Amino acid sequence: MGELKKWREEKWVRIGTDGKIKGACGTSKNKKNPDRCLPLAKARRLSKKALAATAKKKKASGGKKQFIRNTRAVRNA
């Protein structure tokens, strides 16, 4: 249960397709095609361009799959 506790303590935020932090994860109005969520610490480490790319990849799926793999830049950060 230690890993779950660590995960819950991370502050997860929504990332918009413009690369900006839009608020807390889970607050997207579009429930059929939600925004990308990342931990705040990781979102702050990445460039706007990298954040925008991973958010666009998630939106491009059209909400067909729940889990869309992050872009390489985000995975390696």
N, CA, C and O atoms as a Tripos MOL2 file, in Angstrom:
@<TRIPOS>MOLECULE
protein
  308   307    77     0     0
PROTEIN
NO_CHARGES

@<TRIPOS>ATOM
      1 N           0.8160   -1.1970    0.0000 N.3       1 MET1
      2 CA          0.0000    0.0000    0.0000 C.3       1 MET1
      3 C           0.8610    1.2640    0.0000 C.2       1 MET1
      4 O           0.3300    2.3640   -0.1520 O.2       1 MET1
      5 N           2.1430    1.1320    0.1620 N.am      2 GLY2
      6 CA          3.0110    2.2910    0.1840 C.3       2 GLY2
      7 C           3.0410    3.0450   -1.1340 C.2       2 GLY2
      8 O           3.0640    4.2760   -1.1410 O.2       2 GLY2
      9 N           3.0400    2.3180   -2.2610 N.am      3 GLU3
     10 CA          3.0860    2.9590   -3.5720 C.3       3 GLU3
     11 C           1.8020    3.7430   -3.8560 C.2       3 GLU3
     12 O           1.8500    4.8340   -4.4230 O.2       3 GLU3
     13 N           0.6810    3.1940   -3.4700 N.am      4 LEU4
     14 CA         -0.5860    3.8810   -3.6700 C.3       4 LEU4
     15 C          -0.6260    5.1710   -2.8610 C.2       4 LEU4
     16 O          -1.1270    6.1910   -3.3330 O.2       4 LEU4
     17 N          -0.1060    5.1250   -1.6650 N.am      5 LYS5
     18 CA         -0.0750    6.3170   -0.8260 C.3       5 LYS5
     19 C           0.7890    7.4030   -1.4590 C.2       5 LYS5
     20 O           0.4160    8.5760   -1.4560 O.2       5 LYS5
     21 N           1.9580    7.0110   -2.0090 N.am      6 LYS6
     22 CA          2.8380    7.9750   -2.6850 C.3       6 LYS6
     23 C           2.1120    8.6040   -3.8800 C.2       6 LYS6
     24 O           2.1730    9.8160   -4.0910 O.2       6 LYS6
     25 N           1.4220    7.7560   -4.6600 N.am      7 TRP7
     26 CA          0.7230    8.2280   -5.8440 C.3       7 TRP7
     27 C          -0.3700    9.2330   -5.4740 C.2       7 TRP7
     28 O          -0.5570   10.2380   -6.1600 O.2       7 TRP7
     29 N          -1.0830    8.9560   -4.3950 N.am      8 ARG8
     30 CA         -2.1670    9.8440   -3.9800 C.3       8 ARG8
     31 C          -1.6390   11.1780   -3.4660 C.2       8 ARG8
     32 O          -2.3210   12.1980   -3.5750 O.2       8 ARG8
     33 N          -0.4380   11.1790   -2.9100 N.am      9 GLU9
     34 CA          0.1400   12.4140   -2.3880 C.3       9 GLU9
     35 C           0.6950   13.3190   -3.4800 C.2       9 GLU9
     36 O           0.9070   14.5090   -3.2440 O.2       9 GLU9
     37 N           0.9350   12.7730   -4.6800 N.am     10 GLU10
     38 CA          1.3680   13.6040   -5.7940 C.3      10 GLU10
     39 C           0.1870   14.4580   -6.2180 C.2      10 GLU10
     40 O          -0.9430   13.9730   -6.2630 O.2      10 GLU10
     41 N           0.4280   15.6990   -6.5240 N.am     11 LYS11
     42 CA         -0.6520   16.5760   -6.9680 C.3      11 LYS11
     43 C          -0.7600   16.4510   -8.4870 C.2      11 LYS11
     44 O           0.1110   16.9250   -9.2160 O.2      11 LYS11
     45 N          -1.8290   15.8130   -8.9620 N.am     12 TRP12
     46 CA         -2.0240   15.6020  -10.3890 C.3      12 TRP12
     47 C          -2.7960   16.7720  -10.9800 C.2      12 TRP12
     48 O          -3.7620   17.2570  -10.3910 O.2      12 TRP12
     49 N          -2.3560   17.2170  -12.1510 N.am     13 VAL13
     50 CA         -2.9750   18.3670  -12.8170 C.3      13 VAL13
     51 C          -3.3300   18.0180  -14.2560 C.2      13 VAL13
     52 O          -2.7340   17.1290  -14.8640 O.2      13 VAL13
     53 N          -4.3160   18.7380  -14.7880 N.am     14 ARG14
     54 CA         -4.7380   18.5820  -16.1870 C.3      14 ARG14
     55 C          -3.8490   19.4390  -17.0700 C.2      14 ARG14
     56 O          -3.4710   20.5500  -16.6980 O.2      14 ARG14
     57 N          -3.5210   18.9190  -18.2350 N.am     15 ILE15
     58 CA         -2.7090   19.6400  -19.2020 C.3      15 ILE15
     59 C          -3.5680   19.8920  -20.4410 C.2      15 ILE15
     60 O          -4.1450   18.9630  -21.0070 O.2      15 ILE15
     61 N          -3.6460   21.1550  -20.8540 N.am     16 GLY16
     62 CA         -4.4050   21.5020  -22.0490 C.3      16 GLY16
     63 C          -3.5810   21.3100  -23.3050 C.2      16 GLY16
     64 O          -2.3620   21.1570  -23.2290 O.2      16 GLY16
     65 N          -4.2250   21.3150  -24.4550 N.am     17 THR17
     66 CA         -3.5290   21.1230  -25.7270 C.3      17 THR17
     67 C          -2.6390   22.3190  -26.0730 C.2      17 THR17
     68 O          -1.8530   22.2560  -27.0180 O.2      17 THR17
     69 N          -2.7620   23.3910  -25.3190 N.am     18 ASP18
     70 CA         -1.8760   24.5380  -25.5200 C.3      18 ASP18
     71 C          -0.6200   24.4400  -24.6540 C.2      18 ASP18
     72 O           0.2370   25.3220  -24.7100 O.2      18 ASP18
     73 N          -0.5010   23.3770  -23.8530 N.am     19 GLY19
     74 CA          0.6730   23.1570  -23.0270 C.3      19 GLY19
     75 C           0.6200   23.8180  -21.6690 C.2      19 GLY19
     76 O           1.6250   23.8550  -20.9600 O.2      19 GLY19
     77 N          -0.5380   24.3430  -21.2900 N.am     20 LYS20
     78 CA         -0.6820   25.0070  -19.9930 C.3      20 LYS20
     79 C          -1.3810   24.0930  -19.0020 C.2      20 LYS20
     80 O          -2.1620   23.2200  -19.3800 O.2      20 LYS20
     81 N          -1.0860   24.3080  -17.7240 N.am     21 ILE21
     82 CA         -1.7610   23.5740  -16.6480 C.3      21 ILE21
     83 C          -3.1390   24.1900  -16.4700 C.2      21 ILE21
     84 O          -3.2660   25.3960  -16.2600 O.2      21 ILE21
     85 N          -4.1680   23.3590  -16.5550 N.am     22 LYS22
     86 CA         -5.5550   23.8370  -16.5440 C.3      22 LYS22
     87 C          -6.2760   23.6690  -15.2110 C.2      22 LYS22
     88 O          -7.3790   24.1900  -15.0450 O.2      22 LYS22
     89 N          -5.6880   22.9660  -14.2730 N.am     23 GLY23
     90 CA         -6.3390   22.7580  -12.9840 C.3      23 GLY23
     91 C          -6.1120   21.3440  -12.4970 C.2      23 GLY23
     92 O          -5.2600   20.6240  -13.0170 O.2      23 GLY23
     93 N          -6.8670   20.9600  -11.5110 N.am     24 ALA24
     94 CA         -6.7230   19.6340  -10.9180 C.3      24 ALA24
     95 C          -7.2020   18.5510  -11.8780 C.2      24 ALA24
     96 O          -8.1200   18.7690  -12.6690 O.2      24 ALA24
     97 N          -6.5800   17.4020  -11.8000 N.am     25 CYS25
     98 CA         -6.9750   16.2710  -12.6330 C.3      25 CYS25
     99 C          -8.3820   15.8240  -12.2390 C.2      25 CYS25
    100 O          -8.7330   15.8270  -11.0590 O.2      25 CYS25
    101 N          -9.1690   15.4480  -13.2130 N.am     26 GLY26
    102 CA        -10.5260   14.9940  -12.9390 C.3      26 GLY26
    103 C         -11.5620   16.0900  -13.0140 C.2      26 GLY26
    104 O         -12.7410   15.8410  -12.7600 O.2      26 GLY26
    105 N         -11.1490   17.3100  -13.3620 N.am     27 THR27
    106 CA        -12.0970   18.4130  -13.4270 C.3      27 THR27
    107 C         -12.4420   18.7970  -14.8610 C.2      27 THR27
    108 O         -13.0400   19.8480  -15.0920 O.2      27 THR27
    109 N         -12.0740   17.9600  -15.8220 N.am     28 SER28
    110 CA        -12.3700   18.2370  -17.2240 C.3      28 SER28
    111 C         -13.8770   18.1830  -17.4570 C.2      28 SER28
    112 O         -14.5570   17.2780  -16.9730 O.2      28 SER28
    113 N         -14.3830   19.1440  -18.1920 N.am     29 LYS29
    114 CA        -15.8170   19.1710  -18.4980 C.3      29 LYS29
    115 C         -16.1770   18.1250  -19.5500 C.2      29 LYS29
    116 O         -17.3040   17.6320  -19.5760 O.2      29 LYS29
    117 N         -15.2370   17.7920  -20.4020 N.am     30 ASN30
    118 CA        -15.4680   16.8120  -21.4560 C.3      30 ASN30
    119 C         -15.1530   15.4170  -20.9200 C.2      30 ASN30
    120 O         -14.0030   14.9810  -20.9710 O.2      30 ASN30
    121 N         -16.1460   14.7270  -20.4170 N.am     31 LYS31
    122 CA        -15.9390   13.4100  -19.8030 C.3      31 LYS31
    123 C         -15.7160   12.3190  -20.8490 C.2      31 LYS31
    124 O         -15.1200   11.2890  -20.5340 O.2      31 LYS31
    125 N         -16.1750   12.5170  -22.0760 N.am     32 LYS32
    126 CA        -16.0080   11.5280  -23.1430 C.3      32 LYS32
    127 C         -14.5790   11.5170  -23.6720 C.2      32 LYS32
    128 O         -14.0810   10.4690  -24.0840 O.2      32 LYS32
    129 N         -13.9070   12.6800  -23.6670 N.am     33 ASN33
    130 CA        -12.5360   12.7950  -24.1620 C.3      33 ASN33
    131 C         -11.7470   13.6920  -23.2070 C.2      33 ASN33
    132 O         -11.5080   14.8600  -23.5120 O.2      33 ASN33
    133 N         -11.3410   13.1530  -22.0510 N.am     34 PRO34
    134 CA        -10.7040   13.9720  -21.0140 C.3      34 PRO34
    135 C          -9.3070   14.4480  -21.3960 C.2      34 PRO34
    136 O          -8.6890   13.9350  -22.3280 O.2      34 PRO34
    137 N          -8.8280   15.4410  -20.6530 N.am     35 ASP35
    138 CA         -7.4970   15.9910  -20.8550 C.3      35 ASP35
    139 C          -6.4420   15.0530  -20.2830 C.2      35 ASP35
    140 O          -6.7450   14.1520  -19.5020 O.2      35 ASP35
    141 N          -5.2060   15.2840  -20.6870 N.am     36 ARG36
    142 CA         -4.0600   14.5330  -20.1430 C.3      36 ARG36
    143 C          -3.8030   14.9940  -18.7150 C.2      36 ARG36
    144 O          -3.8900   16.1870  -18.4270 O.2      36 ARG36
    145 N          -3.4910   14.0740  -17.8290 N.am     37 CYS37
    146 CA         -3.1340   14.3980  -16.4480 C.3      37 CYS37
    147 C          -1.7210   13.9220  -16.1650 C.2      37 CYS37
    148 O          -1.3140   12.8390  -16.5880 O.2      37 CYS37
    149 N          -0.9830   14.7520  -15.4420 N.am     38 LEU38
    150 CA          0.3800   14.4400  -15.0370 C.3      38 LEU38
    151 C           0.6060   14.9480  -13.6260 C.2      38 LEU38
    152 O          -0.0960   15.8520  -13.1730 O.2      38 LEU38
    153 N           1.5860   14.3740  -12.9210 N.am     39 PRO39
    154 CA          1.9380   14.9300  -11.6150 C.3      39 PRO39
    155 C           2.4840   16.3490  -11.7970 C.2      39 PRO39
    156 O           3.1810   16.6260  -12.7720 O.2      39 PRO39
    157 N           2.1730   17.2300  -10.8760 N.am     40 LEU40
    158 CA          2.5760   18.6260  -10.9710 C.3      40 LEU40
    159 C           4.0890   18.7750  -11.1090 C.2      40 LEU40
    160 O           4.5550   19.5990  -11.8960 O.2      40 LEU40
    161 N           4.8580   17.9980  -10.3620 N.am     41 ALA41
    162 CA          6.3170   18.0980  -10.4240 C.3      41 ALA41
    163 C           6.8210   17.7940  -11.8410 C.2      41 ALA41
    164 O           7.7140   18.4790  -12.3390 O.2      41 ALA41
    165 N           6.2620   16.7870  -12.4810 N.am     42 LYS42
    166 CA          6.6780   16.4390  -13.8380 C.3      42 LYS42
    167 C           6.2170   17.4980  -14.8230 C.2      42 LYS42
    168 O           6.9570   17.8470  -15.7430 O.2      42 LYS42
    169 N           5.0170   18.0130  -14.6500 N.am     43 ALA43
    170 CA          4.4930   19.0360  -15.5530 C.3      43 ALA43
    171 C           5.3550   20.3010  -15.5090 C.2      43 ALA43
    172 O           5.5470   20.9580  -16.5320 O.2      43 ALA43
    173 N           5.8640   20.6340  -14.3450 N.am     44 ARG44
    174 CA          6.7100   21.8190  -14.2220 C.3      44 ARG44
    175 C           8.0890   21.6120  -14.8300 C.2      44 ARG44
    176 O           8.7230   22.5760  -15.2580 O.2      44 ARG44
    177 N           8.5640   20.3730  -14.8760 N.am     45 ARG45
    178 CA          9.8770   20.0670  -15.4540 C.3      45 ARG45
    179 C           9.8880   20.1570  -16.9690 C.2      45 ARG45
    180 O          10.9230   20.4400  -17.5730 O.2      45 ARG45
    181 N           8.7330   19.9160  -17.5860 N.am     46 LEU46
    182 CA          8.6640   19.8210  -19.0420 C.3      46 LEU46
    183 C           8.3850   21.1680  -19.6990 C.2      46 LEU46
    184 O           7.8530   22.0850  -19.0740 O.2      46 LEU46
    185 N           8.7560   21.2630  -20.9690 N.am     47 SER47
    186 CA          8.4930   22.4830  -21.7360 C.3      47 SER47
    187 C           7.0260   22.5210  -22.1590 C.2      47 SER47
    188 O           6.3370   21.5010  -22.1430 O.2      47 SER47
    189 N           6.5620   23.7000  -22.5340 N.am     48 LYS48
    190 CA          5.1790   23.8370  -23.0130 C.3      48 LYS48
    191 C           4.9670   23.0030  -24.2590 C.2      48 LYS48
    192 O           3.8980   22.4240  -24.4490 O.2      48 LYS48
    193 N           5.9810   22.9390  -25.1110 N.am     49 LYS49
    194 CA          5.8790   22.1860  -26.3530 C.3      49 LYS49
    195 C           5.6770   20.6920  -26.0670 C.2      49 LYS49
    196 O           4.8470   20.0450  -26.7050 O.2      49 LYS49
    197 N           6.4350   20.1450  -25.1080 N.am     50 ALA50
    198 CA          6.3010   18.7270  -24.7500 C.3      50 ALA50
    199 C           4.9420   18.4440  -24.1150 C.2      50 ALA50
    200 O           4.3200   17.4200  -24.3970 O.2      50 ALA50
    201 N           4.4880   19.3540  -23.2610 N.am     51 LEU51
    202 CA          3.1780   19.1810  -22.6270 C.3      51 LEU51
    203 C           2.0620   19.2290  -23.6680 C.2      51 LEU51
    204 O           1.1280   18.4280  -23.6230 O.2      51 LEU51
    205 N           2.1620   20.1640  -24.5990 N.am     52 ALA52
    206 CA          1.1470   20.2880  -25.6440 C.3      52 ALA52
    207 C           1.1110   19.0320  -26.5080 C.2      52 ALA52
    208 O           0.0350   18.5660  -26.8860 O.2      52 ALA52
    209 N           2.2810   18.4840  -26.8200 N.am     53 ALA53
    210 CA          2.3470   17.2960  -27.6780 C.3      53 ALA53
    211 C           1.6750   16.0940  -27.0240 C.2      53 ALA53
    212 O           0.9300   15.3680  -27.6830 O.2      53 ALA53
    213 N           1.9290   15.8780  -25.7430 N.am     54 THR54
    214 CA          1.3200   14.7220  -25.0630 C.3      54 THR54
    215 C          -0.1800   14.9290  -24.8700 C.2      54 THR54
    216 O          -0.9430   13.9640  -24.9270 O.2      54 THR54
    217 N          -0.6170   16.1640  -24.6420 N.am     55 ALA55
    218 CA         -2.0470   16.4440  -24.4870 C.3      55 ALA55
    219 C          -2.7760   16.2490  -25.8180 C.2      55 ALA55
    220 O          -3.8840   15.7140  -25.8530 O.2      55 ALA55
    221 N          -2.1480   16.6850  -26.9070 N.am     56 LYS56
    222 CA         -2.7600   16.5170  -28.2320 C.3      56 LYS56
    223 C          -2.8600   15.0400  -28.6000 C.2      56 LYS56
    224 O          -3.8340   14.6150  -29.2220 O.2      56 LYS56
    225 N          -1.8560   14.2630  -28.2160 N.am     57 LYS57
    226 CA         -1.8850   12.8220  -28.4930 C.3      57 LYS57
    227 C          -3.0610   12.1680  -27.7730 C.2      57 LYS57
    228 O          -3.7450   11.3160  -28.3380 O.2      57 LYS57
    229 N          -3.2900   12.5670  -26.5350 N.am     58 LYS58
    230 CA         -4.4130   12.0230  -25.7590 C.3      58 LYS58
    231 C          -5.7430   12.4270  -26.4080 C.2      58 LYS58
    232 O          -6.6370   11.5950  -26.5610 O.2      58 LYS58
    233 N          -5.8710   13.6950  -26.7860 N.am     59 LYS59
    234 CA         -7.1240   14.1750  -27.4000 C.3      59 LYS59
    235 C          -7.3610   13.5350  -28.7550 C.2      59 LYS59
    236 O          -8.5080   13.3020  -29.1340 O.2      59 LYS59
    237 N          -6.2860   13.2430  -29.4970 N.am     60 ALA60
    238 CA         -6.4200   12.6610  -30.8330 C.3      60 ALA60
    239 C          -7.0410   11.2650  -30.7930 C.2      60 ALA60
    240 O          -7.6070   10.8100  -31.7880 O.2      60 ALA60
    241 N          -6.9400   10.5890  -29.6630 N.am     61 SER61
    242 CA         -7.5280    9.2570  -29.5530 C.3      61 SER61
    243 C          -9.0490    9.3210  -29.5760 C.2      61 SER61
    244 O          -9.7140    8.3170  -29.8330 O.2      61 SER61
    245 N          -9.5920   10.4910  -29.3090 N.am     62 GLY62
    246 CA        -11.0360   10.6570  -29.3460 C.3      62 GLY62
    247 C         -11.7580   10.0110  -28.1790 C.2      62 GLY62
    248 O         -12.9740    9.8250  -28.2320 O.2      62 GLY62
    249 N         -11.0410    9.6700  -27.1390 N.am     63 GLY63
    250 CA        -11.6690    9.0680  -25.9700 C.3      63 GLY63
    251 C         -12.0060    7.6060  -26.1550 C.2      63 GLY63
    252 O         -12.7510    7.0350  -25.3580 O.2      63 GLY63
    253 N         -11.4620    6.9790  -27.2120 N.am     64 LYS64
    254 CA        -11.7680    5.5690  -27.4770 C.3      64 LYS64
    255 C         -11.0860    4.6400  -26.4940 C.2      64 LYS64
    256 O         -11.6240    3.5930  -26.1330 O.2      64 LYS64
    257 N          -9.8610    5.0430  -26.0520 N.am     65 LYS65
    258 CA         -9.1320    4.2300  -25.0780 C.3      65 LYS65
    259 C          -8.8610    5.0760  -23.8460 C.2      65 LYS65
    260 O          -8.6120    6.2770  -23.9500 O.2      65 LYS65
    261 N          -8.9120    4.4460  -22.6790 N.am     66 GLN66
    262 CA         -8.6830    5.1690  -21.4360 C.3      66 GLN66
    263 C          -7.2150    5.5160  -21.2650 C.2      66 GLN66
    264 O          -6.8820    6.6160  -20.8240 O.2      66 GLN66
    265 N          -6.3340    4.5820  -21.6110 N.am     67 PHE67
    266 CA         -4.9100    4.7910  -21.3920 C.3      67 PHE67
    267 C          -4.2030    5.0080  -22.7220 C.2      67 PHE67
    268 O          -4.1750    4.1200  -23.5750 O.2      67 PHE67
    269 N          -3.6380    6.1850  -22.8900 N.am     68 ILE68
    270 CA         -2.8560    6.5420  -24.0650 C.3      68 ILE68
    271 C          -1.4400    6.7980  -23.5800 C.2      68 ILE68
    272 O          -1.2320    7.6000  -22.6700 O.2      68 ILE68
    273 N          -0.4770    6.1350  -24.1700 N.am     69 ARG69
    274 CA          0.9110    6.2700  -23.7420 C.3      69 ARG69
    275 C           1.4120    7.6930  -23.9840 C.2      69 ARG69
    276 O           1.0990    8.3060  -25.0040 O.2      69 ARG69
    277 N           2.1930    8.2100  -23.0340 N.am     70 ASN70
    278 CA          2.7770    9.5380  -23.1710 C.3      70 ASN70
    279 C           3.7860    9.5720  -24.3080 C.2      70 ASN70
    280 O           4.2480    8.5320  -24.7750 O.2      70 ASN70
    281 N           4.1200   10.7720  -24.7440 N.am     71 THR71
    282 CA          5.1630   10.9300  -25.7610 C.3      71 THR71
    283 C           6.5170   10.5840  -25.1450 C.2      71 THR71
    284 O           6.6510   10.5350  -23.9220 O.2      71 THR71
    285 N           7.5060   10.3490  -25.9810 N.am     72 ARG72
    286 CA          8.8330    9.9490  -25.5150 C.3      72 ARG72
    287 C           9.4450   11.0000  -24.5910 C.2      72 ARG72
    288 O          10.0530   10.6420  -23.5820 O.2      72 ARG72
    289 N           9.3010   12.2690  -24.9060 N.am     73 ALA73
    290 CA          9.8810   13.3320  -24.0860 C.3      73 ALA73
    291 C           9.3150   13.3020  -22.6740 C.2      73 ALA73
    292 O          10.0430   13.5420  -21.7110 O.2      73 ALA73
    293 N           8.0460   13.0150  -22.5420 N.am     74 VAL74
    294 CA          7.4100   12.9850  -21.2230 C.3      74 VAL74
    295 C           7.8160   11.7250  -20.4650 C.2      74 VAL74
    296 O           8.0690   11.7820  -19.2610 O.2      74 VAL74
    297 N           7.8800   10.6010  -21.1500 N.am     75 ARG75
    298 CA          8.2780    9.3540  -20.4800 C.3      75 ARG75
    299 C           9.7070    9.4280  -19.9510 C.2      75 ARG75
    300 O           9.9970    8.8970  -18.8800 O.2      75 ARG75
    301 N          10.5920   10.0740  -20.6820 N.am     76 ASN76
    302 CA         12.0050   10.1360  -20.3060 C.3      76 ASN76
    303 C          12.3280   11.2580  -19.3390 C.2      76 ASN76
    304 O          13.4600   11.3510  -18.8630 O.2      76 ASN76
    305 N          11.3650   12.1090  -19.0380 N.am     77 ALA77
    306 CA         11.6300   13.2490  -18.1460 C.3      77 ALA77
    307 C          11.6300   12.8410  -16.7000 C.2      77 ALA77
    308 O          11.8370   13.6780  -15.8220 O.2      77 ALA77
@<TRIPOS>BOND
     1     1     2 1
     2     2     3 1
     3     3     4 2
     4     3     5 am
     5     5     6 1
     6     6     7 1
     7     7     8 2
     8     7     9 am
     9     9    10 1
    10    10    11 1
    11    11    12 2
    12    11    13 am
    13    13    14 1
    14    14    15 1
    15    15    16 2
    16    15    17 am
    17    17    18 1
    18    18    19 1
    19    19    20 2
    20    19    21 am
    21    21    22 1
    22    22    23 1
    23    23    24 2
    24    23    25 am
    25    25    26 1
    26    26    27 1
    27    27    28 2
    28    27    29 am
    29    29    30 1
    30    30    31 1
    31    31    32 2
    32    31    33 am
    33    33    34 1
    34    34    35 1
    35    35    36 2
    36    35    37 am
    37    37    38 1
    38    38    39 1
    39    39    40 2
    40    39    41 am
    41    41    42 1
    42    42    43 1
    43    43    44 2
    44    43    45 am
    45    45    46 1
    46    46    47 1
    47    47    48 2
    48    47    49 am
    49    49    50 1
    50    50    51 1
    51    51    52 2
    52    51    53 am
    53    53    54 1
    54    54    55 1
    55    55    56 2
    56    55    57 am
    57    57    58 1
    58    58    59 1
    59    59    60 2
    60    59    61 am
    61    61    62 1
    62    62    63 1
    63    63    64 2
    64    63    65 am
    65    65    66 1
    66    66    67 1
    67    67    68 2
    68    67    69 am
    69    69    70 1
    70    70    71 1
    71    71    72 2
    72    71    73 am
    73    73    74 1
    74    74    75 1
    75    75    76 2
    76    75    77 am
    77    77    78 1
    78    78    79 1
    79    79    80 2
    80    79    81 am
    81    81    82 1
    82    82    83 1
    83    83    84 2
    84    83    85 am
    85    85    86 1
    86    86    87 1
    87    87    88 2
    88    87    89 am
    89    89    90 1
    90    90    91 1
    91    91    92 2
    92    91    93 am
    93    93    94 1
    94    94    95 1
    95    95    96 2
    96    95    97 am
    97    97    98 1
    98    98    99 1
    99    99   100 2
   100    99   101 am
   101   101   102 1
   102   102   103 1
   103   103   104 2
   104   103   105 am
   105   105   106 1
   106   106   107 1
   107   107   108 2
   108   107   109 am
   109   109   110 1
   110   110   111 1
   111   111   112 2
   112   111   113 am
   113   113   114 1
   114   114   115 1
   115   115   116 2
   116   115   117 am
   117   117   118 1
   118   118   119 1
   119   119   120 2
   120   119   121 am
   121   121   122 1
   122   122   123 1
   123   123   124 2
   124   123   125 am
   125   125   126 1
   126   126   127 1
   127   127   128 2
   128   127   129 am
   129   129   130 1
   130   130   131 1
   131   131   132 2
   132   131   133 am
   133   133   134 1
   134   134   135 1
   135   135   136 2
   136   135   137 am
   137   137   138 1
   138   138   139 1
   139   139   140 2
   140   139   141 am
   141   141   142 1
   142   142   143 1
   143   143   144 2
   144   143   145 am
   145   145   146 1
   146   146   147 1
   147   147   148 2
   148   147   149 am
   149   149   150 1
   150   150   151 1
   151   151   152 2
   152   151   153 am
   153   153   154 1
   154   154   155 1
   155   155   156 2
   156   155   157 am
   157   157   158 1
   158   158   159 1
   159   159   160 2
   160   159   161 am
   161   161   162 1
   162   162   163 1
   163   163   164 2
   164   163   165 am
   165   165   166 1
   166   166   167 1
   167   167   168 2
   168   167   169 am
   169   169   170 1
   170   170   171 1
   171   171   172 2
   172   171   173 am
   173   173   174 1
   174   174   175 1
   175   175   176 2
   176   175   177 am
   177   177   178 1
   178   178   179 1
   179   179   180 2
   180   179   181 am
   181   181   182 1
   182   182   183 1
   183   183   184 2
   184   183   185 am
   185   185   186 1
   186   186   187 1
   187   187   188 2
   188   187   189 am
   189   189   190 1
   190   190   191 1
   191   191   192 2
   192   191   193 am
   193   193   194 1
   194   194   195 1
   195   195   196 2
   196   195   197 am
   197   197   198 1
   198   198   199 1
   199   199   200 2
   200   199   201 am
   201   201   202 1
   202   202   203 1
   203   203   204 2
   204   203   205 am
   205   205   206 1
   206   206   207 1
   207   207   208 2
   208   207   209 am
   209   209   210 1
   210   210   211 1
   211   211   212 2
   212   211   213 am
   213   213   214 1
   214   214   215 1
   215   215   216 2
   216   215   217 am
   217   217   218 1
   218   218   219 1
   219   219   220 2
   220   219   221 am
   221   221   222 1
   222   222   223 1
   223   223   224 2
   224   223   225 am
   225   225   226 1
   226   226   227 1
   227   227   228 2
   228   227   229 am
   229   229   230 1
   230   230   231 1
   231   231   232 2
   232   231   233 am
   233   233   234 1
   234   234   235 1
   235   235   236 2
   236   235   237 am
   237   237   238 1
   238   238   239 1
   239   239   240 2
   240   239   241 am
   241   241   242 1
   242   242   243 1
   243   243   244 2
   244   243   245 am
   245   245   246 1
   246   246   247 1
   247   247   248 2
   248   247   249 am
   249   249   250 1
   250   250   251 1
   251   251   252 2
   252   251   253 am
   253   253   254 1
   254   254   255 1
   255   255   256 2
   256   255   257 am
   257   257   258 1
   258   258   259 1
   259   259   260 2
   260   259   261 am
   261   261   262 1
   262   262   263 1
   263   263   264 2
   264   263   265 am
   265   265   266 1
   266   266   267 1
   267   267   268 2
   268   267   269 am
   269   269   270 1
   270   270   271 1
   271   271   272 2
   272   271   273 am
   273   273   274 1
   274   274   275 1
   275   275   276 2
   276   275   277 am
   277   277   278 1
   278   278   279 1
   279   279   280 2
   280   279   281 am
   281   281   282 1
   282   282   283 1
   283   283   284 2
   284   283   285 am
   285   285   286 1
   286   286   287 1
   287   287   288 2
   288   287   289 am
   289   289   290 1
   290   290   291 1
   291   291   292 2
   292   291   293 am
   293   293   294 1
   294   294   295 1
   295   295   296 2
   296   295   297 am
   297   297   298 1
   298   298   299 1
   299   299   300 2
   300   299   301 am
   301   301   302 1
   302   302   303 1
   303   303   304 2
   304   303   305 am
   305   305   306 1
   306   306   307 1
   307   307   308 2
@<TRIPOS>SUBSTRUCTURE
     1 MET1         2 RESIDUE 1 A MET
     2 GLY2         6 RESIDUE 1 A GLY
     3 GLU3        10 RESIDUE 1 A GLU
     4 LEU4        14 RESIDUE 1 A LEU
     5 LYS5        18 RESIDUE 1 A LYS
     6 LYS6        22 RESIDUE 1 A LYS
     7 TRP7        26 RESIDUE 1 A TRP
     8 ARG8        30 RESIDUE 1 A ARG
     9 GLU9        34 RESIDUE 1 A GLU
    10 GLU10       38 RESIDUE 1 A GLU
    11 LYS11       42 RESIDUE 1 A LYS
    12 TRP12       46 RESIDUE 1 A TRP
    13 VAL13       50 RESIDUE 1 A VAL
    14 ARG14       54 RESIDUE 1 A ARG
    15 ILE15       58 RESIDUE 1 A ILE
    16 GLY16       62 RESIDUE 1 A GLY
    17 THR17       66 RESIDUE 1 A THR
    18 ASP18       70 RESIDUE 1 A ASP
    19 GLY19       74 RESIDUE 1 A GLY
    20 LYS20       78 RESIDUE 1 A LYS
    21 ILE21       82 RESIDUE 1 A ILE
    22 LYS22       86 RESIDUE 1 A LYS
    23 GLY23       90 RESIDUE 1 A GLY
    24 ALA24       94 RESIDUE 1 A ALA
    25 CYS25       98 RESIDUE 1 A CYS
    26 GLY26      102 RESIDUE 1 A GLY
    27 THR27      106 RESIDUE 1 A THR
    28 SER28      110 RESIDUE 1 A SER
    29 LYS29      114 RESIDUE 1 A LYS
    30 ASN30      118 RESIDUE 1 A ASN
    31 LYS31      122 RESIDUE 1 A LYS
    32 LYS32      126 RESIDUE 1 A LYS
    33 ASN33      130 RESIDUE 1 A ASN
    34 PRO34      134 RESIDUE 1 A PRO
    35 ASP35      138 RESIDUE 1 A ASP
    36 ARG36      142 RESIDUE 1 A ARG
    37 CYS37      146 RESIDUE 1 A CYS
    38 LEU38      150 RESIDUE 1 A LEU
    39 PRO39      154 RESIDUE 1 A PRO
    40 LEU40      158 RESIDUE 1 A LEU
    41 ALA41      162 RESIDUE 1 A ALA
    42 LYS42      166 RESIDUE 1 A LYS
    43 ALA43      170 RESIDUE 1 A ALA
    44 ARG44      174 RESIDUE 1 A ARG
    45 ARG45      178 RESIDUE 1 A ARG
    46 LEU46      182 RESIDUE 1 A LEU
    47 SER47      186 RESIDUE 1 A SER
    48 LYS48      190 RESIDUE 1 A LYS
    49 LYS49      194 RESIDUE 1 A LYS
    50 ALA50      198 RESIDUE 1 A ALA
    51 LEU51      202 RESIDUE 1 A LEU
    52 ALA52      206 RESIDUE 1 A ALA
    53 ALA53      210 RESIDUE 1 A ALA
    54 THR54      214 RESIDUE 1 A THR
    55 ALA55      218 RESIDUE 1 A ALA
    56 LYS56      222 RESIDUE 1 A LYS
    57 LYS57      226 RESIDUE 1 A LYS
    58 LYS58      230 RESIDUE 1 A LYS
    59 LYS59      234 RESIDUE 1 A LYS
    60 ALA60      238 RESIDUE 1 A ALA
    61 SER61      242 RESIDUE 1 A SER
    62 GLY62      246 RESIDUE 1 A GLY
    63 GLY63      250 RESIDUE 1 A GLY
    64 LYS64      254 RESIDUE 1 A LYS
    65 LYS65      258 RESIDUE 1 A LYS
    66 GLN66      262 RESIDUE 1 A GLN
    67 PHE67      266 RESIDUE 1 A PHE
    68 ILE68      270 RESIDUE 1 A ILE
    69 ARG69      274 RESIDUE 1 A ARG
    70 ASN70      278 RESIDUE 1 A ASN
    71 THR71      282 RESIDUE 1 A THR
    72 ARG72      286 RESIDUE 1 A ARG
    73 ALA73      290 RESIDUE 1 A ALA
    74 VAL74      294 RESIDUE 1 A VAL
    75 ARG75      298 RESIDUE 1 A ARG
    76 ASN76      302 RESIDUE 1 A ASN
    77 ALA77      306 RESIDUE 1 A ALA
